[in-house]
Every structure is written in C-alpha cells, then in structure tokens.
Amino acid sequence: MRFDARVLYEAMDEQRRVRGLSWREVALEIGGISPSTLTRTKLGGRMEADGMLAMCRWVGRTAESFLRYKPF
C-alpha cells in the first residue's frame, strides 16, 4: 500500500473551491506548510509526515483513507 498524495490534493482542492479559498489561504489555515508543499502534493511528490497529517486533518479525513494498493 502507498499513500496517494494526488487523491489528497483532489480532496483539498474540492474543499478549497467550496470554501472559496486561494491555495495561499489554504496553506495559512493548515499552518506549518508552504504553497510549494501543496504543489508537491499535486504532483504526487514526497511529503513530510507532519505536513501530510495536517493536510488530512484540514479535509477532515484520516491518512489511512488515502492509502491505495500499489499495482504490481
């Protein structure tokens, strides 16, 4: 299994649009992450655990809900 950062990004983008926020405002609300961290998330890049957990909390989901089976 692997953490699917792109699915997290999609969940964050949906929440962002519903609330009418910019990505900078999202980063400020989450706290402790930069807009570049959000870009890396969009691209499926590596994330630090604390930032990833903060983003999961922001969308109201657990980190486990973003785990996906890695195809062989």
C-alpha positions in Angstrom: 0.0 0.0 0.0 1.1 3.6 -0.6 -0.2 7.0 0.4 -1.8 8.7 -2.6 -0.9 12.3 -2.4 -2.8 13.2 -5.6 -6.0 12.0 -4.1 -5.3 14.1 -1.0 -4.7 17.1 -3.3 -8.0 16.5 -5.1 -9.8 16.4 -1.7 -8.1 19.6 -0.7 -8.9 21.3 -4.0 -12.6 20.4 -3.6 -12.7 21.8 -0.1 -10.8 24.9 -1.2 -13.2 25.6 -4.0 -16.3 25.0 -1.8 -14.9 27.5 0.7 -13.7 30.0 -1.9 -10.1 30.0 -0.7 -6.9 30.5 -2.6 -4.1 28.0 -2.2 -2.1 30.5 -0.1 -5.1 30.8 2.2 -5.3 27.0 2.5 -1.6 26.9 3.4 -2.1 29.6 6.1 -5.2 27.8 7.5 -3.3 24.5 7.7 -0.3 26.1 9.3 3.3 24.9 9.0 3.2 24.2 5.3 4.1 26.3 2.3 2.4 26.7 -1.0 5.2 24.7 -2.6 4.3 21.8 -0.3 0.8 21.9 -1.9 2.4 21.9 -5.4 4.5 18.8 -4.5 1.3 17.2 -3.2 -0.4 17.9 -6.5 2.4 16.2 -8.3 2.4 13.2 -6.0 5.8 14.1 -4.6 7.3 13.3 -1.2 5.9 14.9 1.8 6.9 15.3 5.4 4.7 13.3 7.8 3.6 16.2 9.9 2.5 18.3 6.8 0.7 15.3 5.3 -1.2 14.7 8.6 -2.1 18.4 8.9 -3.5 18.4 5.3 -5.5 15.3 6.1 -6.9 16.9 9.2 -7.8 20.0 7.2 -10.0 18.0 4.8 -11.5 16.1 7.8 -10.1 12.7 6.8 -7.6 10.2 8.2 -4.3 9.4 6.5 -5.5 5.8 6.1 -8.3 7.0 3.8 -5.7 8.0 1.3 -3.9 4.6 1.2 -4.1 2.8 -2.1 -2.9 -0.6 -3.2 0.2 -0.4 -5.3 -0.3 -2.3 -8.5 2.3 -4.9 -9.4 
